[in-house]
Amino acid sequence: MPRARLSTRFQTVLRTSVGFAVLGFVSSFCGSGLVFLLSMLQGIPADVGDRGWIFAVCAAGYVLVSFLIGTLWAGLLHRRTVVWFVLGRAPSEQEARRALRLPVHLATVTVVLWAAGALVLGVLAAVLGSWADALAVALVIVLGGLSTAGLTYLAAEWVARPLMAEALDVAPPQDRLPTTVLTRLVLTWALAGGVPLVGVLLMVLPPYLGKADPRSGLLSLALIGLVLGALGTALLARSVAAPLHRLRRALGQIARGRTDVTVGVDDASEIGMLQASVNDLAAGLREQERLRDLFGRHVGDDVARHALEYGASLSGDVRDVTALFVDVVDSTALAAELPPHEVVRKLNRLFASVVDAVGTHGGLVNKFQGDAALCVFGAPARHADPATSALRAARAIRDAVASSGELDLGIGVASGPAFAGQLGTSSRFEYTVIGDAVNEAARLTEHAKQVPGRILASEAVLVACSAAERRLWTAHDTLHLRGRAAPTATWTLDVAAGASTGSVRPA
């Protein structure tokens, strides 16, 4: 493990150890103070007679002994729980679940010690005084113990949060939770209202357990309720409101389109389940985005949007499109002369120029066919002027490839109606364009390889394009294309209009 990470872990363990020690001392001190205050306000131990000093000494001794036992007990629980954290390894499932129950265990230690105190001191009060004195002492100690256990539980969850975060990676929140939000709410209510109100009832209802004036005791209980309520509410806000605030921010980022959001799972209650659910949501969105990106790279963004809009249906329609076909000259000889990886490298650079030019002019690279590419303008997204855009893209491709000097190619452009849609079966299909214009563009490519400008377009394309674009082209020849009965009038770039006619043979 890196030294920096080990140092960070050691600091975390040191902080939690000190935190638990301070927690045990403060909670015990507050509980003992509460018991002492309520006892004095009720006239205890004066009620037990001249031997009240014996009761006071025994009570102080028990507090000291229970504090030492509680500190050692809590230290043992903490050491047994976080040994895996100190060693820098992931906990086993049993160790993780034990760590998640650490606040419960610490609260249990508090309850056991205070219950023993209520029993011991209650018996002592009965021996020194009467059963009423014993009942008064036991009830006061029980109230102090409940307050101490509640504060211990809420504060322990806060102190142990770094350990819980790693434990929850191994034992994520399931249906059976170590703690719940309801538990915290009940504890906060008990600290803020339950314990003080029970104390009020003990002081004003018969049998009257103390002989002192109850007004000062009632005032003290009200102040104690305010203080304990403030502490309990602060701890509740720390354990509930703060994680919910982080969840709200994370969901806001996801709503704005970010999918790289991760929320730390550091709570063993329903809030931890929400944190894990938000992480699952972000992971699912990332996976969807990744699949959509891969899908778009394979079939094109327009086809991906079309598929998402219309679903996996074998459907399509007839569109007036302009097809652009690109094919490499002497690709067979090229493959025989060069290693396969070198051929692929050259073809990838060619297709990069094709994708850039076609995308710039609003077309779709429908498919790559070995050393050739079929591009479509007007499907699946409708295009205002597919013919002009196709001719501009053809010139851009030819110029980019000619400037690189690596390959020679032919480009055919043709317009006409074609079926554009999904073709195949319900289990395997692809978006394609089928029609005479596509076949015509492929056949024109064969003849374009012999033309100086390396581009041939059918007359239908020139009729449909803009006047400014048409001025760059000139009539070439009427060709009898393979597989077509009617002759095809073709056009190529007009050298006099300023178009470059240079072509480069493969090196």
Summary of the structure (lengths in Angstrom):
residues: 507
radius of gyration: 41.3
end to end distance: 53.8
largest distance: 130.2
contacts: 1674
relative contact order: 0.07
helix: 65%
strand: 13%
